[in-house]
Amino acid sequence: MKHLLIIFSTFLFSLTIISCKSSDDGSTSTDNTTTDNTTSSSELFVAVGDNGTILTSSDGTTWTSRTSGSSDNFSNVHYTNELLVIRGDSGTILTSSDGISWTSRESGSSNKLKGISYGNDLFVISGDSGTILTSSDGTTWTSRTSGTSNNLRGNKFVNELFVISGDSGTIITSSDGITWTSRTSGTSNNLRKVIFENELFVVLGKTGTILTSSDGITWTSRTSGTSNFLRGVTYANSTFVTVGYNGTILTSTDATTWTSRTSGTSNNLLRVNYANSTFVTVGDNGTILTSTDATTWTSRTSGTSNNLRRVPYGKSTFVIVGNSGTILTSSDATTWTSRTSGTGNNLNGVRYIE
């Protein structure tokens, strides 16, 4: 009998351990989709825009307005470390754990806030007039000395390094988010976007500027073959795809040698994304172009003349947001459906949280 009791006790202990392990959820993130099953904001689209606009949707079809408590213009929304962070004009920072209820945070700045990244347990926000703010929890923010008064835009953390790009060729880096070092970019053009793909930093800017770096410290200018402002870039299928003003589309396998592709439009292209085996780029005057190989592009009917700004993918759905409250959805990137946003304000950013 004593022997049977020991066996039964051991069995119960094993069940307890198995149950604990099954509740341990991991999390991963990409530029467009963040997975974190430990928060109540799972499977949610969050869109932000002018005049304090915040909208949420569980499916991309039906949208609900949320109270922001602000009339500022919001540039985009970021999700990491189980926290949604909105930044915008006049030093605005809002945070939320679920996308529904939002809390205003004191930034100590009145400058427009543009870029955000997270690394080494630290949020880093960049903005106009050399603004850099850091926070370990998203609640309390501290101003840091950037060493520049130029507007700061692109913001990326990778390989234990924060890299921020900005106007007048500004590139600054930091290993801790606190002390920043200026790097030589070799250009005085305004720099906008910074990504890290295929073991390479890539920065885009005005006048066709493309810079690359393997370490974020030493930068090399690449010949783009265009003088147009380059606004968006993605990497998929071993190919970099860059889009910009006047219908510019460039592709490269190594970010060194770039090839111009025929877009079939002269409208400005603002963003590009890859999902569901399809490249999608969006831009001014309702422009939507798609491609399966990044070489041949097809124009799609958007049903709107409003400027389109972002195109993330989630729940097997592409969601585009744009001016005048425009929201479009598609399951295949070919046929697009207009959705009711309930607002006439410009929508500047949208993110899918999984």
Secondary structure, DSSP 8 states (H G I E B T S, - for coil): -HHHHHHHHHHHHHHHHHHHHHT---EEE-SSEEEETTSTT-SEEEEEEGGG-EEEESSSSS-EE---S--S-EEEEEEETTEEEEEEGGG-EEEESSSSS-EEE--S--S-EEEEEEETTEEEEEEGGG-EEEESSSSS-EEE--S--S-EEEEEEETTEEEEEEGGG-EEEESSSSS-EEE--S--S-EEEEEEETTEEEEEEGGG-EEEESSSSS-EEE--S--S-EEEEEEETTEEEEEEGGG-EEEESSSSS-EEE--S--S-EEEEEEETTEEEEEEGGG-EEEESSSSS-EEE--S--S-EEE--EETTEEEEEEGGG-EEEESSSSS-EEE--S--S-EEEEEEE-
